[in-house]
Amino acid sequence: MQKFTHFDLLEITEHEQELKLLLNQQKEDKMYAPKKETIDNILNYSKALSIRKSEHLDFIEIILN
């Protein structure tokens, strides 16, 4: 049976923390975000879209531009 000392456990903990930091950095590097233009286009579309209730149809979707 293998025995571990307090120092061995501290060393293992330090290695785990280093690995976690490396993993977090890799995740942040791979994160993607949409372009500002894409977000602006979606917001502008949502402002221009009008959806109205109709007596004969369920709903009518109209682009107000």
N, C-alpha and C positions, 0 to 999 in steps of 0.2 A: 504494500500500500504506500502510495506516494504522499509525502507530507508537504504542506505548503506553509510558509511562514507569512507573517504580516507583510514583509517586504515583497514577497512574491505576489501577493494579492494587490498591493499598491502598484506594482509594475504592470500587472494585467489591466488594472483600472486605467492607468495612464495610456496604455496601448489602445484600449477601447475608446477613450475620449479622442485620441488622435484619429482613429478610423472614422468615428462619427463626424468629426470636423471635415475630413476629406469627402465623405459621402454628401454632406450638406453643401459643400462647395461645388461638387459635381452637379447636384440637383439644381442649384442656382444658375450655373452656367448653361444648363440645358433648357431653362425656362424661356418660353417664347411669349411675346405680347403682340397684340394686333397693332398695326400702324395707326397713327393718329388720324390719318385720312379715312381709314376704314371705320373707325369709331364715329368720326364726324358724319360720314355718309349714312350710317345707321341712324344716328340721332336726327339728321335732317329728314330722312325718310319717315321716321316716326312722327315728326312734327307735321309733315305734309299729308299723312294718311288720315282720312276721315272715314269712320264706320258709323253708318246710321241705320236705325231700325226702320223697316219698311212695312207697310200694311199688306202688300201683296207678296213680297219676298221676305225671307228672314232678315237678312242684313245686306246693305249696299256698301261696298268699299270704293272710295273715291280718292284719287291723288289730287290735291288741291293746287298743285303748281301749274 
